[in-house]
Amino acid sequence: MKSIDNQDKSTKSTASAAAAASAGSGNGSEATAHREATIDQVRDLLFGGAQRSIEGNLASLREEMLASLNQMQADFAKEVAALQAKVTELEQETEQKRLASQRDIGAAISELGATISGLGSGRTGR
């Protein structure tokens, strides 16, 4: 807001300087510059307050959006961390189940081998 007020003051002083310069000389380009400066002053008087209000609202909106964005990024990071933890947990469970299945298959093969050996030794004994 202070920078806008400073701009307003500099615009007014520039307009005053342009008016003084055009009053001192009869040059047409300086008269045009004076008219443009006067138009700028009138424009500032008419719309300056509204413009400052809009700029303030935009700044507030920008801050709110940045805060929301930061919050969403933090929430997203939490969700990603939770998903990574869940994937790691499922990976460990799957590995444990695979090892247990492998042991069960090994035991079943050993049992089947023992049964086959028992059948074979029973036949040779006849």
C-alpha positions as CSV (number, residue, x, y, z in Angstrom):
1,M,0.0,0.0,0.0
2,K,2.8,2.4,0.8
3,S,4.4,1.8,-2.6
4,I,1.1,2.7,-4.3
5,D,0.8,5.9,-2.2
6,N,4.3,6.7,-3.2
7,Q,3.5,6.1,-6.8
8,D,0.5,8.3,-6.5
9,K,2.6,11.1,-5.0
10,S,5.2,10.7,-7.8
11,T,2.5,10.7,-10.4
12,K,1.1,13.9,-8.9
13,S,4.5,15.6,-8.7
14,T,5.3,14.5,-12.3
15,A,2.0,16.0,-13.4
16,S,2.7,19.2,-11.5
17,A,6.2,19.4,-13.1
18,A,4.7,18.8,-16.5
19,A,2.1,21.5,-15.9
20,A,4.8,24.0,-14.8
21,A,6.9,23.1,-17.8
22,S,4.0,23.6,-20.2
23,A,3.0,26.8,-18.6
24,G,6.5,28.1,-19.1
25,S,6.7,27.3,-22.8
26,G,4.4,27.5,-25.7
27,N,5.5,24.2,-27.3
28,G,2.6,21.9,-28.4
29,S,4.2,18.7,-27.3
30,E,4.5,20.0,-23.8
31,A,0.9,21.0,-23.8
32,T,0.0,17.5,-24.8
33,A,2.1,16.1,-22.0
34,H,0.3,18.5,-19.6
35,R,-3.1,17.2,-20.8
36,E,-2.0,13.6,-20.4
37,A,-0.7,14.3,-16.9
38,T,-4.0,15.9,-16.0
39,I,-5.8,12.9,-17.4
40,D,-3.6,10.6,-15.3
41,Q,-4.4,12.7,-12.2
42,V,-8.2,12.5,-12.9
43,R,-7.9,8.8,-13.6
44,D,-6.0,8.3,-10.3
45,L,-8.6,10.4,-8.4
46,L,-11.5,8.4,-9.9
47,F,-10.1,4.9,-9.8
48,G,-7.1,5.0,-7.5
49,G,-9.0,3.8,-4.4
50,A,-10.7,1.0,-6.3
51,Q,-7.4,-0.1,-7.8
52,R,-5.7,-0.1,-4.4
53,S,-8.6,-2.1,-3.0
54,I,-8.4,-4.6,-5.9
55,E,-4.6,-5.0,-5.5
56,G,-5.1,-5.6,-1.7
57,N,-7.7,-8.2,-2.4
58,L,-5.5,-9.9,-5.0
59,A,-2.6,-9.9,-2.6
60,S,-4.8,-11.5,0.1
61,L,-6.0,-14.1,-2.4
62,R,-2.5,-14.8,-3.5
63,E,-1.5,-15.4,0.1
64,E,-4.5,-17.7,0.7
65,M,-3.7,-19.7,-2.4
66,L,-0.1,-20.1,-1.4
67,A,-1.1,-21.2,2.0
68,S,-3.6,-23.7,0.5
69,L,-1.0,-25.0,-1.9
70,N,1.6,-25.5,0.9
71,Q,-1.1,-27.3,3.0
72,M,-2.0,-29.5,0.0
73,Q,1.7,-30.3,-0.6
74,A,2.2,-31.2,3.0
75,D,-0.9,-33.4,3.0
76,F,0.3,-35.0,-0.3
77,A,3.7,-35.7,1.2
78,K,2.0,-37.4,4.2
79,E,-0.1,-39.5,2.0
80,V,2.9,-40.6,-0.1
81,A,4.8,-41.5,3.0
82,A,1.8,-43.5,4.3
83,L,1.6,-45.3,0.9
84,Q,5.3,-46.1,0.9
85,A,5.0,-47.5,4.4
86,K,2.0,-49.7,3.4
87,V,3.9,-50.9,0.3
88,T,6.9,-51.8,2.4
89,E,4.6,-53.6,4.9
90,L,2.9,-55.6,2.1
91,E,6.3,-56.4,0.6
92,Q,7.5,-57.9,3.9
93,E,4.3,-59.8,4.4
94,T,4.5,-61.2,0.9
95,E,8.1,-62.2,1.4
96,Q,7.2,-64.0,4.6
97,K,4.3,-65.8,2.9
98,R,6.6,-66.8,0.0
99,L,9.2,-68.2,2.4
100,A,6.5,-70.1,4.3
101,S,5.1,-71.5,1.1
102,Q,8.6,-72.5,0.0
103,R,9.1,-74.3,3.3
104,D,5.7,-76.0,3.0
105,I,6.5,-77.1,-0.5
106,G,9.9,-78.4,0.6
107,A,8.3,-80.3,3.4
108,A,5.6,-81.8,1.1
109,I,8.3,-82.9,-1.4
110,S,10.3,-84.5,1.4
111,E,7.2,-86.3,2.7
112,L,6.3,-87.4,-0.9
113,G,9.9,-88.6,-1.3
114,A,9.7,-90.6,1.9
115,T,6.3,-92.0,0.9
116,I,7.7,-93.0,-2.5
117,S,10.8,-94.5,-0.8
118,G,8.5,-96.4,1.5
119,L,6.5,-97.8,-1.4
120,G,9.7,-98.7,-3.2
121,S,11.2,-100.5,-0.2
122,G,8.0,-102.4,0.4
123,R,8.0,-103.8,-3.1
124,T,11.6,-104.8,-3.0
125,G,11.0,-106.7,0.1
126,R,8.4,-109.0,-1.5
